[in-house]
Every structure is written in C-alpha cells, then in structure tokens.
Amino acid sequence: MKPDKVIITNVGALKSKYDDRFGRVQAAIHRLLGADKKRGLQTKLVAVDSASDMRAAHGKAVREVDDQRAVKKAVDAIYNAYEPDYIMILGAQDIVPHQDLKNPVYDPQGDEDKVVPSDMPYACEASYSKEPGDFVGPTRVVGRVPDLVRSSDPAYLVSLLGTAARHRTRPRSEYQQYFSVSAEVWKASTALSLTKIFGSSLSMATSPPKGPSWTNTELGRRIHFINCHGSPDDPNFYGQCGRSYPIAHTAKKLVKKIMDGTVIAVECCYGAQLYDPADADMRPGICSTYLKDGAYGFFGSSTIAYGPSEGNGQADLICQYFIDEVLDGASLGEGTLKARHRFAQAYTHLDPTDLKTMVQFHLLGDPSVHPVGAVPHSLARTKSFKQAFKERQNAKGTRKLRRERAARTGTNLRNSLGTPNRFDEALPGEIGTVLESVARESGIKSYGAQSFTVKYRDEGLVENMKRFAPAREGRALYMLSGSRPLPKEAPGRVVVIIGTVQNGHLIHMRRLHSR
Amino acid sequence: MNLRGRVVKRVLFAGTKSEHEGLVLITAAGEFKLQLKGGNPFWDEKLAALQGKEIEAEGTMRETRFIMSQWIVLP
C-alpha cells in the first residue's frame, strides 16, 4: 500500500551532524511514525542518500548533501513512486537543501538577493531548474520540519518531532483570537488583512509604541500575524515610525510563552530564514524559537518580501490566504498549497515581485498537521453516515479528492500563467514617455528601468484559450523604480511603476509603494 | 577584516518591504552596508554619528553587509 505521507531526509547527513546522538533523532522519528499510524496515516521515511531507499523509488541516491539538482530529482522520484498526500522534509538546509532560484527582482541597488532559497520546487512536478517561472504550478503538499543549522545538539529536532507527534486538532473557537503586531507605518495594510481574516483589527498592536515585551495573554493566542521589518541572520523583527526602527518582536522574549498549537504567518523580510545561530551570537531566529516552543507551523519568507503600505498585495495576500485556509480546517501543508494557488489565480501573468512572492514563502512545520478541525456537515452526525464510514475511510478518500483538485489547479496554473523573463531592452519610446510621465506625477525624481517579456507555455493554449494567443504574443512588462522626496517619516517614498504592454500598446499600469 | 572608507547615507533595498535609509561604507573595493555588531540593522544612532566621516573599521563581511565591531575616525 502506498504511504499517505513521506518523510524525506538525508540520514547520512543527520548521522554526521548528530554523531553518537543520532539515535535520539531516530527514536523521535519512529515516535512520529507511530503517532501518525494511530491517526490513520501511513508514513514512510525515505533517505535520499540511501541506495536501497532510492532504488525502491526508481531514483538515484544523493551523494553530496548540497547537490540541489540531485535532491530535486530524488524528491521527484519519491513523489512519483509513492504519490504521498504529504511530503515532510526533515532537517534544515544543511540536511536537505532549499532550491536556490534566481531572484526575478534582483537589483544591486535595491533587492540584492541574488537567489531565493525556496522549497517551492519540491511542491512542483517541473524538473530541476533555477528559473522561478518554472515553478508556478504547485501540486504537492510540502512542509519542512527544520533542525538548527550546524548545531550538533539533537534536542531541538527531537522537540519539533515531538510537537508533530503529540499535536491535536482543536475547534476553531480556540483559534479565533489572534496576536498581531504591525510596523506603525504599515498599520493600514495590516488592519485590512486582519479585517479580511477575522472581521476586525481591534487586537492589532503597532510598533512603535508597543513591543517587544508582550503579555502572556497576547502571546498565548493561537494565531500570530506579523507585519514588521526583518533582517538577515537576526532574531528580531522591527517596527517603524519615521527613522525609528525599534525591536517589535524578539526571539528571546518568546521562550516558554507560546501556546501549544500556535500557527504563525509572518510577512517580514527574511521572516522564515533558517540561518546558522552562530551568525547571530548563538541566537536562533524567531521562526526556530516559535517551533521549539510548540508552535505547529510557521509560514514566512526566506528573503526580502514585498507589499504596499496601504491596501493589500504580495506578502499580505499570501499570508492572509494561508491563515484563512488553516482556520477553515486545512492541514498546514494544504493551507500552504492553497495559499499559493489563490495568490497566483488572481493574475493572468505574474510581475517580478509577484513571482518572487510565490517562491519565497514556505511552511516550517509538519504539513499533515490540522490545527483546526473542519466543521462537519450535519449528515456526518447521522447514524447511517457513522456506520458507513466507521473505519474513517472517508478521510483518506476525501483527501485524495482534494489532492486531485489541487493537482488540477496547479497544472492549470503551470500551463496558463504568464511569468516574467528579464531582457536587455530600453523602454520603447512611447511607453517610456508615458511611464516617465506617471513617474513625474508620482513625485519620483530619478529612477531605474527594467524590461521583461511575459512567457506562456503552449500547453495552456487549448480550446477557447486559443483566441488569446495573439494578445499574449508580444506582451511585455516595463518597470520603473525610484524615490519620492517625501518627508522622512512618510512611507512609500520608493515607488515602482509597472506597465503591461501588448503588441506595442500600453494596456495596464500598476503602482506599488515600497514599505 | 579591516576596511577603510567614507560613511555615506543611502536608500537601501529600494522598492522592497525593507526599503530604508541606511549607511554604507564606500571603499576602494566597493560599497558595503554598515551594521554594528548586535546593533539595529535599519538605523543606529551610533553609526549615524559617523555619517560623512572617513573611518577604518574592523568587522566581518556577510554578503554585502559589513558587521562592524570597532572603528576609528580618520583625521
């Protein structure tokens, strides 16, 4: 029988990392396998470095831990062999690497992330590539239970595996209250996100003036939604008001204050970066600290993120969708997959910042965990229904239907969603004149320009979609970004203007304000 | 490692959620974002006092960030 869930790791790397204490990790994995079995999940551990495991999956063993191409091929082979409903990657990037994708917004003067470390390729059928545009059609439910980068103490990983093994599903009422902190300059955007999810933003705190000391009551709420600044290799998130960037949230004040089962969505730049604690005076990141304290899942970004100061976009949306799906009863992994789908489905094509958003947010936590119980239909309470499904066989059956639906959505997105490809062309004269005029009206003094073609796959041009082929040909994106001479305390001083051009005609414009 | 250069204010990470005014060290080898070891990565008043000055600094390089542990202001 095919397993429902596969735990993918590199056992050789774990043994090398934990040496004679690897047995503790192994025991914790077996406890999780046992706990899953009691919940009706058949879980299989597959080592990508094991010749026999990979032979059974019709794949090749990974020889070098950081060989991203080999690991992606191994994960694809495992998925194709077992078709699991859940893929749980076990270990940080020094056990199972992220896939480093090209940053579609790379700019040495702006977004200087050369690559986007991503788990998105593991969720996609597309074969190994560095191009983020190849991974816009996720179909698999994936999450990562990380350990601490370069730490030889297994206690952290054993603790996280224990959280996954002991987890329990709770009623939505236990997730109705939230903790939220927003940088003061982004409070309008955060309030809008919270209102969409919870119907109110009354519990939102802003930094400054609040933080980083939060009460046990505040931190004890089971949904955390954070929209602050983040920095690489840093155990703090930062608020902002003018030139003041106080610490809004810090790992050291979270310890032993997090409620078991907490789910966190974080919009901050580098919010879910798994860094080596040695790079921050042995202080692990906020994401690692939450998970150690019993959080079930942490959804965040590996790199610099995007979003408007007012209204919602990019990071706001994908984080909202994740929380919304989890509250609706999705597993953490399915919530992640559906958040990606909902984000992408809103567009005919992704602009470069949208594409980066798609691939930079990932789930840290066991993807099979359902924090919130779905509300059953009244039919499920009838004797006949209970008799028909007394072995709970409907759980697996309906999960398979959800996976089929997700595969359909992901496949459609892959085949039909346009993605940006940077190319070296100056702005065409007439388009340049319009965008420059908008830039002047927006108060931009000086700006840089980038050009992108929009690439579509031929597979999507079927049936009535064929009539859009001429329109898609020659579609291009032109992006101007520059600064406005506004007061220092004003948000949105940097403005990005994106024009969509089709067959030489400007058909759409979008103005994004920096945070 | 040691670096020598001039401290200048710049808009960093333009167009992103992390866009902010910060300080960079302009050296013969290139331009590096400055951060004090253990300090605020976005704005640090101790660093702000160095704006416009030539300094020689000791620290570690992380990608394009120079994490400064000590420094002297050059005459």
Interface residues (C-beta under 8 A of the other chain):
Chain A: V105 D107 Q109 G110 D111 E112 H229 G230 S231 P232 D233 D234 Y238 Q240 R243 S244 Y245 I247 E267 C268 C269 D279 D281 I304 A305 Y306 G307 A315 S481 G482 S483 K488 R493 V494 V495 V496 L512 S514 R515
Chain B: V11 F13 A14 G15 T16 K17 S18 E19 H20 E21 G38 N40 P41 F42 W43 R62 E63 T64 R65
